[in-house]
């Protein structure tokens, strides 16, 4: 592989770099050793030189004037000045020495004297030895004669020492220069090799990164392949399992094809049923629906001849859930459950046997149901709390007159202020939660409600008639005769069926959301319902004992 080749080249380059680095290190060590030795020898001469410079710093014009004032200087002072004149390339005489001292920059010239040039001038240093090797040419001896001459003596001796030491280390300096050149060459070679190594290493890193990406992609492709295999296996199992569903789907398709012809008529009947059938008994509702079906035929509105409210407005799973929550399974109770849950106005249930009350309690017990009576002290406080929190309210045992303070709740007088939904209850605005629900029940068997109440609520008749009682008893007998198998829970099975139906049901948009004007068939259906319901309102009041809204308004 290309990566392996590049890694081998990188290893060779790295080994070469290590050899060159070792050679450069050895050259550097040699140069440092020579440099250290030279510096050590120079350090032996430099202290004496620095002492001489320090002594020169202590001199001033008075000290120099003192030396110049000698008409015939002491012999030792004349020797010192002669040595100074020799180093300054002047005549070695007292007169010349005084001329040198008369120069204003005399002391500074001594400090700036080129001692390295003196080290290279062998002839001059040899001439200087006739002064330096004198036994009395010592600072202690000269100090007895003149302090100024003592500093000059120390300077002369320091120049001599430095020159001798510098000449002795000159070969070492040459050797040091050679070692430094060798080190520089080795270092340059090392840097070049390092650059080459870096290029190779970058190539190796790039190839390794590409290799890692390729391996990762390969692993992902392998995982995807395994996933596809698993999905393919599952799909085959699913297809083989769904093959048995074809019979049911064909039957369902036929039913849907049949029902699609009755959509407009069924929806018109459902609208009329929700609007008008609430106060009536089961028998009267059946007669009313039969009359509507005849009127629908007269206006060429096709409806299902065996139309039932529960088939159009509700799913069997939801009805089964109501039955679990204590709603009786007869047709009247199911229709009443539809009226309670589908109506736009809050329901007022005529419930002398308490079946509707019990159903509401069971259905809403897990959602914080508030139960009140008009005789309950501060019942409005409970209503306000439920409105805020979105809980349901059950108002029990009402009479023929409702408390006027509940009118905003019954009429749903909700308004928006500052982006928040509010409802005025009493003297304050209460935040309105759209999850709020309001249920009203009465135990009166034959109440007479004024039109002012009927237009605010949906009156629903839960009264059990003889026929309804027979249906409920039959349902109870069937339920008890069907003994469940061992380990089988009817309630659990029903709940599971409800969940499955909810998950499988396609999301059908509401008819209200359909854009555009209503079709002509829908308008015809509405006219048919209005024309058909009027004569039945009056008859319903006589048959049921419950005052229908139209009959009340007529009186």
C-alpha distance (Angstrom), angle and dihedral (degrees) to the residues before:
residue distance angle dihedral
X1 . . .
X2 3.79 . .
X3 3.80 91.4 .
X4 3.80 91.5 57.1
X5 3.82 91.3 50.0
X6 3.80 92.0 50.6
X7 3.80 91.3 46.7
X8 3.84 89.9 53.1
X9 3.83 90.5 50.5
X10 3.80 89.5 48.2
X11 3.78 91.3 51.9
X12 3.82 91.7 51.0
X13 3.79 91.6 48.2
X14 3.79 90.8 48.2
X15 3.83 91.4 51.0
X16 3.82 90.2 50.8
X17 3.80 90.0 48.9
X18 3.79 90.7 51.2
X19 3.84 90.7 53.0
X20 3.81 92.4 48.3
X21 3.79 90.3 45.1
X22 3.80 89.8 52.7
X23 3.84 91.2 50.1
X24 3.80 91.4 47.7
X25 3.79 89.8 49.8
X26 3.79 91.6 51.8
X27 3.80 91.7 48.9
X28 3.78 90.6 49.0
X29 3.79 91.1 49.7
X30 3.85 91.5 51.2
X31 3.79 92.3 48.5
X32 3.79 91.8 47.8
X33 3.82 91.7 50.1
X34 3.83 92.6 52.0
X35 3.77 91.5 44.2
X36 3.78 91.4 50.1
X37 3.82 91.6 50.3
X38 3.80 92.8 49.6
X39 3.76 91.8 47.5
X40 3.77 90.8 49.8
X41 3.82 92.1 54.8
X42 3.78 91.7 45.3
X43 3.79 89.4 50.5
X44 3.78 87.9 61.2
X45 3.83 91.8 60.1
X46 3.77 99.7 35.3
X47 3.84 97.6 68.6
X48 3.81 90.5 59.2
X49 3.80 89.4 46.5
X50 3.80 92.1 50.7
X51 3.80 90.4 48.1
X52 3.81 89.4 53.4
X53 3.82 91.5 49.4
X54 3.79 88.9 49.1
X55 3.80 90.2 51.2
X56 3.80 90.0 50.2
X57 3.80 88.7 52.3
X58 3.80 89.1 57.3
X59 3.81 92.0 58.2
X60 3.78 122.6 91.3
X61 3.81 137.1 178.4
X62 3.79 92.6 -81.1
X63 3.79 91.6 58.5
X64 3.80 91.6 49.5
X65 3.83 90.1 45.0
X66 3.80 88.7 52.7
X67 3.80 91.0 57.0
X68 3.84 92.8 44.5
X69 3.81 91.1 50.9
X70 3.79 92.3 69.5
X71 3.81 108.6 106.4
X72 3.80 88.6 -169.1
X73 3.80 106.7 13.2
X74 3.79 123.7 -148.9
X75 3.78 112.3 -87.6
X76 3.80 94.5 -113.1
X77 3.82 91.9 50.6
X78 3.80 89.9 50.3
X79 3.83 89.7 50.7
X80 3.81 91.5 52.0
X81 3.82 93.1 48.9
X82 3.79 90.7 46.7
X83 3.84 89.4 55.4
X84 3.80 89.0 49.4
X85 3.82 90.9 50.5
X86 3.80 89.6 49.6
X87 3.82 91.6 55.1
X88 3.80 90.1 45.6
X89 3.85 90.4 51.9
X90 3.82 91.7 -114.8
X91 3.80 132.1 130.7
X92 3.75 112.4 -79.8
X93 3.83 96.1 -121.5
X94 3.78 134.0 113.4
X95 3.78 93.0 -119.0
X96 3.79 91.0 54.0
X97 3.79 89.4 46.2
X98 3.80 91.5 56.2
X99 3.81 90.2 49.8
X100 3.78 89.5 53.2
X101 3.81 92.1 49.5
X102 3.82 90.9 48.1
X103 3.82 88.2 65.7
X104 3.85 108.6 102.0
X105 3.80 90.8 -141.7
X106 3.78 94.0 51.7
X107 3.82 97.4 114.7
X108 3.79 93.2 42.1
X109 3.80 91.1 51.1
X110 3.79 88.8 55.2
X111 3.83 91.0 51.9
X112 3.82 92.7 47.8
X113 3.82 94.2 44.7
X114 3.83 112.0 140.8
X115 3.79 99.7 -117.1
X116 3.82 93.0 173.4
X117 3.84 90.4 58.6
X118 3.82 88.9 50.4
X119 3.81 89.1 54.2
X120 3.79 88.7 57.4
X121 3.84 94.3 47.2
X122 3.82 101.2 81.9
X123 3.78 94.1 171.7
X124 3.79 93.7 55.4
X125 3.79 93.5 47.3
X126 3.81 90.0 50.7
X127 3.81 90.7 53.8
X128 3.80 88.6 49.1
X129 3.81 91.0 59.0
X130 3.82 92.0 75.2
X131 3.78 87.9 68.0
X132 3.78 101.1 34.3
X133 3.81 94.5 50.3
X134 3.79 93.2 55.3
X135 3.77 110.8 113.7
X136 3.79 92.1 -134.5
X137 3.83 93.8 49.1
X138 3.77 91.0 98.5
X139 3.81 127.8 117.9
X140 3.81 91.5 -123.5
X141 3.81 91.6 53.9
X142 3.81 93.6 44.9
X143 3.83 92.4 47.5
X144 3.81 88.0 65.9
X145 3.79 88.4 63.2
X146 3.85 105.4 32.5
X147 3.78 136.5 -6.3
X148 3.81 92.5 -150.5
X149 3.80 91.7 51.7
X150 3.83 88.4 50.2
X151 3.83 91.8 62.8
X152 3.80 90.6 46.7
X153 3.82 89.6 49.8
X154 3.81 90.7 51.9
X155 3.83 89.7 50.4
X156 3.81 93.2 51.1
X157 3.78 92.5 49.0
X158 3.82 91.4 47.0
X159 3.82 91.0 52.5
X160 3.79 89.7 50.5
X161 3.81 93.8 49.4
X162 3.82 92.7 46.7
X163 3.79 92.0 48.8
X164 3.79 92.8 50.7
X165 3.83 93.4 46.7
X166 3.80 92.8 45.2
X167 3.80 91.4 51.4
X168 3.81 90.7 48.9
X169 3.82 92.6 54.2
X170 3.80 95.6 42.4
X171 3.83 93.1 97.7
X172 3.78 88.5 48.5
X173 3.79 89.6 52.5
X174 3.77 89.6 53.8
X175 3.77 89.5 49.0
X176 3.81 89.5 47.0
X177 3.79 90.5 52.3
X178 3.81 90.2 51.6
X179 3.80 91.3 48.5
X180 3.81 91.4 49.0
X181 3.81 91.0 49.2
X182 3.78 89.9 50.2
X183 3.80 90.3 49.1
X184 3.81 91.5 49.1
X185 3.80 90.5 50.7
X186 3.80 92.2 47.8
X187 3.81 90.8 46.6
X188 3.81 92.5 50.8
X189 3.79 90.2 48.6
X190 3.81 89.8 48.4
X191 3.81 92.8 50.4
X192 3.80 90.7 50.3
X193 3.79 90.7 50.7
X194 3.81 90.3 47.3
X195 3.79 90.8 53.4
X196 3.79 90.2 50.7
X197 3.80 89.6 47.5
X198 3.81 91.1 49.7
X199 3.81 91.1 53.0
X200 3.80 90.9 50.7
X201 3.81 91.8 46.1
X202 3.81 91.0 50.3
X203 3.79 89.3 52.0
X204 3.80 90.6 49.3
X205 3.83 91.3 48.5
X206 3.82 91.6 49.7
X207 3.80 91.4 48.9
X208 3.80 91.7 47.1
X209 3.80 89.9 50.8
X210 3.80 90.3 50.7
X211 3.79 89.3 47.4
X212 3.82 91.3 50.7
X213 3.82 90.9 50.2
X214 3.79 90.8 48.2
X215 3.80 92.0 49.7
X216 3.80 91.1 47.2
X217 3.79 90.2 50.2
X218 3.78 90.4 48.0
X219 3.81 91.5 51.1
X220 3.80 90.5 48.5
X221 3.78 90.9 49.6
X222 3.80 89.9 50.1
X223 3.82 90.3 49.9
X224 3.81 90.3 47.6
X225 3.79 89.5 49.6
X226 3.81 91.1 51.7
X227 3.81 90.1 46.4
X228 3.79 90.5 50.7
X229 3.79 90.2 50.3
X230 3.81 91.1 51.4
X231 3.81 91.8 45.8
X232 3.78 91.2 47.2
X233 3.80 90.5 51.8
X234 3.79 91.3 48.5
X235 3.81 91.1 46.2
X236 3.79 90.8 52.8
X237 3.79 90.2 50.0
X238 3.80 90.5 46.8
X239 3.78 93.0 49.6
X240 3.80 91.7 48.2
X241 3.82 89.3 48.9
X242 3.80 93.9 45.8
X243 3.75 90.4 51.4
X244 3.79 87.7 77.9
X245 3.80 89.5 54.2
X246 3.78 93.3 63.8
X247 3.82 91.7 87.4
X248 3.78 92.2 53.4
X249 3.78 92.2 44.4
X250 3.78 91.6 50.8
X251 3.80 90.2 51.8
X252 3.79 91.4 46.8
X253 3.80 90.6 48.2
X254 3.80 90.8 53.2
X255 3.79 91.1 49.5
X256 3.79 91.1 49.8
X257 3.79 92.2 47.8
X258 3.78 88.2 51.9
X259 3.79 94.6 46.1
X260 3.81 95.1 46.4
X261 3.81 87.9 72.7
X262 3.81 90.5 57.8
X263 3.82 98.9 46.4
X264 3.81 98.3 106.0
X265 3.78 94.9 42.6
X266 3.79 94.6 43.9
X267 3.82 91.8 50.3
X268 3.80 91.4 49.0
X269 3.81 91.1 51.2
X270 3.82 90.0 46.8
X271 3.82 91.1 52.3
X272 3.79 91.3 50.3
X273 3.80 91.6 45.9
X274 3.82 92.9 52.9
X275 3.80 92.1 45.9
X276 3.79 101.2 45.1
X277 3.82 115.9 9.8
X278 3.79 99.5 72.5
X279 3.84 101.2 94.8
X280 3.84 95.3 45.6
X281 3.81 133.8 94.9
X282 3.81 123.4 -115.0
X283 3.81 94.9 -99.3
X284 3.76 93.1 48.7
X285 3.80 91.9 47.4
X286 3.81 89.6 53.2
X287 3.79 92.3 51.3
X288 3.81 90.4 46.6
X289 3.80 92.2 52.6
X290 3.83 91.3 48.1
X291 3.80 89.7 52.5
X292 3.85 90.7 49.2
X293 3.80 90.5 51.3
X294 3.83 90.3 55.1
X295 3.80 91.5 48.8
X296 3.80 90.0 48.4
X297 3.80 90.4 56.6
X298 3.80 90.3 51.0
X299 3.82 91.1 58.3
X300 3.84 93.2 42.1
X301 3.79 93.2 -109.7
X302 3.80 109.3 147.9
X303 3.80 114.3 -139.7
X304 3.79 133.8 165.8
X305 3.83 108.0 -88.4
X306 3.84 88.8 -145.3
X307 3.83 93.2 46.2
X308 3.81 116.6 166.6
X309 3.76 126.1 -177.6
X310 3.83 93.0 -134.1
X311 3.82 92.1 55.4
X312 3.80 93.0 56.2
X313 3.80 105.9 34.3
X314 3.78 105.1 32.1
X315 3.79 145.2 37.3
X316 3.81 121.6 -121.5
X317 3.80 90.3 -124.1
X318 3.81 91.0 59.1
X319 3.79 91.7 48.0
X320 3.79 89.5 50.7
X321 3.79 89.3 52.2
X322 3.81 89.7 53.2
X323 3.81 89.7 50.8
X324 3.82 89.2 52.9
X325 3.82 87.5 53.1
X326 3.87 90.2 57.3
X327 3.81 100.2 -92.4
X328 3.85 107.4 142.6
X329 3.80 115.2 -112.0
X330 3.84 97.8 -128.9
X331 3.80 120.0 113.4
X332 3.82 95.1 -109.0
X333 3.81 92.9 54.8
X334 3.81 92.1 46.1
X335 3.82 90.3 50.1
X336 3.80 89.7 49.2
X337 3.81 90.0 51.3
X338 3.81 89.1 53.4
X339 3.81 91.2 49.4
X340 3.81 90.7 50.1
X341 3.82 94.8 50.0
X342 3.84 100.7 34.5
X343 3.82 103.3 41.1
X344 3.82 120.9 104.1
X345 3.83 93.4 -139.9
X346 3.80 126.4 61.5
X347 3.84 111.7 -91.4
X348 3.82 123.7 -111.0
X349 3.82 104.7 -162.4
X350 3.82 120.8 -155.2
X351 3.79 94.9 -147.8
X352 3.80 115.3 160.8
X353 3.83 92.2 159.0
X354 3.86 93.2 48.9
X355 3.83 95.1 -126.6
X356 3.82 94.1 127.6
X357 3.82 91.1 44.8
X358 3.78 91.6 52.5
X359 3.80 92.2 47.2
X360 3.82 93.0 51.8
X361 3.80 91.2 48.1
X362 3.82 92.6 52.0
X363 3.79 94.4 42.4
X364 3.82 95.4 51.0
X365 3.81 102.5 30.5
X366 3.81 93.1 103.0
X367 3.81 94.2 50.1
X368 3.82 100.2 59.2
X369 3.80 100.6 -90.9
X370 3.80 113.2 -161.2
X371 3.83 114.4 -146.2
X372 3.81 118.7 -161.5
X373 3.82 142.5 159.9
X374 3.76 128.4 -153.4
X375 3.78 86.6 -113.1
X376 3.82 92.1 56.4
X377 3.82 111.3 111.0
X378 3.81 112.7 -114.0
X379 3.81 91.6 0.7
X380 3.82 88.6 158.3
X381 3.79 88.7 66.0
X382 3.81 89.4 59.8
X383 3.80 90.5 47.1
X384 3.82 90.5 51.0
X385 3.83 92.1 50.4
X386 3.81 92.7 50.2
X387 3.81 91.7 47.7
X388 3.82 90.1 52.8
X389 3.81 95.0 46.4
X390 3.81 97.7 37.8
X391 3.84 95.3 -118.1
X392 3.80 126.4 144.8
X393 3.84 124.2 -102.9
X394 3.82 124.9 -149.5
X395 3.81 113.5 -161.4
X396 3.83 107.6 -163.6
X397 3.77 136.5 -160.8
X398 3.78 99.3 8.1
X399 3.80 120.8 173.6
X400 3.78 128.3 -144.2
X401 3.81 92.2 -70.3
X402 3.82 125.5 60.5
X403 3.79 126.4 -153.5
X404 3.86 109.5 -92.9
X405 3.82 89.8 -137.3
X406 3.83 88.4 70.6
X407 3.80 93.4 58.6
X408 3.89 95.3 96.8
X409 3.81 88.3 52.4
X410 3.82 94.6 47.4
X411 3.83 92.6 46.8
X412 3.84 92.3 42.9
X413 3.79 91.1 -129.4
X414 3.80 93.0 -175.3
X415 3.79 119.8 160.8
X416 3.78 134.0 178.3
X417 3.79 122.0 -120.5
X418 3.78 124.5 171.3
X419 3.80 91.1 -7.9
X420 3.84 91.6 -56.0
X421 3.81 129.0 109.0
X422 3.81 111.6 -122.5
X423 3.82 136.4 -179.7
X424 3.79 122.0 -161.7
X425 3.80 108.1 -129.7
X426 3.76 112.7 178.8
X427 3.81 107.5 -41.0
X428 3.80 100.4 -22.2
X429 3.79 138.5 65.2
X430 3.81 112.7 -115.9
X431 3.85 121.8 -158.0
X432 3.81 105.4 -111.7
X433 3.80 119.8 -136.9
X434 3.80 111.6 -156.8
X435 3.82 90.4 -142.0
X436 3.83 89.8 68.4
X437 3.84 116.8 118.7
X438 3.81 130.7 -173.4
X439 3.82 125.7 -156.7
X440 3.82 126.9 -177.4
X441 3.82 125.5 -166.6
X442 3.77 133.7 -178.0
X443 3.80 130.6 -168.6
X444 3.80 92.7 -152.3
X445 3.82 109.9 117.1
X446 3.81 96.9 -154.1
X447 3.80 110.8 19.8
X448 3.81 122.6 173.3
X449 3.81 110.6 -145.0
X450 3.76 122.6 -167.9
X451 3.81 119.5 -121.6
X452 3.83 89.2 -107.4
X453 3.82 88.7 66.5
X454 3.82 97.9 38.2
X455 3.81 92.9 57.7
X456 3.82 91.1 53.1
X457 3.81 99.9 50.2
X458 3.81 141.0 32.0
X459 3.81 107.0 -112.1
X460 3.83 110.2 -144.4
X461 3.78 123.5 -174.2
X462 3.84 112.5 -139.5
X463 3.83 92.7 166.6
X464 3.80 111.0 136.9
X465 3.81 112.1 -128.7
X466 3.80 125.8 -167.3
X467 3.83 91.3 -97.4
X468 3.80 91.1 46.9
X469 3.79 91.1 49.0
X470 3.81 89.8 52.4
X471 3.82 90.6 52.3
X472 3.80 91.7 49.5
X473 3.80 92.6 48.1
X474 3.80 91.2 49.7
X475 3.82 90.0 50.5
X476 3.82 90.7 50.6
X477 3.82 91.9 48.6
X478 3.80 91.9 50.0
X479 3.80 91.0 48.0
X480 3.79 92.7 51.6
X481 3.81 95.3 41.9
X482 3.84 91.9 55.7
X483 3.78 98.9 79.9
X484 3.83 110.1 -159.1
X485 3.76 119.9 -124.7
X486 3.78 119.5 -106.7
X487 3.78 110.8 -75.4
X488 3.83 91.7 12.0
X489 3.82 120.4 126.6
X490 3.79 115.3 -162.8
X491 3.79 92.6 -162.4
X492 3.80 92.9 49.0
X493 3.80 90.1 47.5
X494 3.80 91.0 50.9
X495 3.79 92.7 49.2
X496 3.80 90.2 49.0
X497 3.80 90.8 49.7
X498 3.81 90.6 50.5
X499 3.80 90.8 52.0
X500 3.80 92.1 48.9
X501 3.80 92.4 49.3
X502 3.80 91.2 48.8
X503 3.81 91.3 50.3
X504 3.80 95.4 45.9
X505 3.82 99.1 41.7
X506 3.81 111.4 105.2
X507 3.82 114.3 -123.1
X508 3.82 102.7 -105.5
X509 3.82 114.5 -168.0
X510 3.79 117.0 -124.8
X511 3.77 118.8 -99.4
X512 3.79 90.2 -124.3
X513 3.82 89.7 63.8
X514 3.82 93.3 57.0
X515 3.84 108.4 114.5
X516 3.78 124.0 -129.5
X517 3.82 132.7 35.3
X518 3.78 123.0 -44.4
X519 3.82 115.7 -88.9
X520 3.81 117.0 -104.7
X521 3.80 89.9 -110.7
X522 3.80 90.4 59.4
X523 3.80 92.0 51.0
X524 3.76 90.0 49.4
X525 3.79 90.1 49.9
X526 3.80 91.6 53.1
X527 3.79 91.5 50.3
X528 3.78 90.8 48.9
X529 3.78 92.7 52.0
X530 3.81 92.9 48.4
X531 3.77 93.0 48.5
X532 3.79 92.9 45.8
X533 3.77 100.0 46.2
X534 3.81 99.5 54.6
X535 3.85 99.9 75.6
X536 3.80 90.9 42.2
X537 3.81 94.6 57.3
X538 3.78 92.8 68.0
X539 3.76 93.7 43.9
X540 3.79 90.3 49.2
X541 3.78 92.2 58.6
X542 3.78 91.4 54.3
X543 3.78 93.8 45.4
X544 3.80 98.8 46.1
X545 3.77 104.5 28.2
X546 3.84 88.8 -128.8
X547 3.74 115.9 118.7
X548 3.81 108.8 -121.4
X549 3.79 116.5 -143.1
X550 3.80 94.7 -113.8
X551 3.84 91.8 49.1
X552 3.80 90.3 49.0
X553 3.79 91.5 49.4
X554 3.81 90.7 48.5
X555 3.80 92.1 54.5
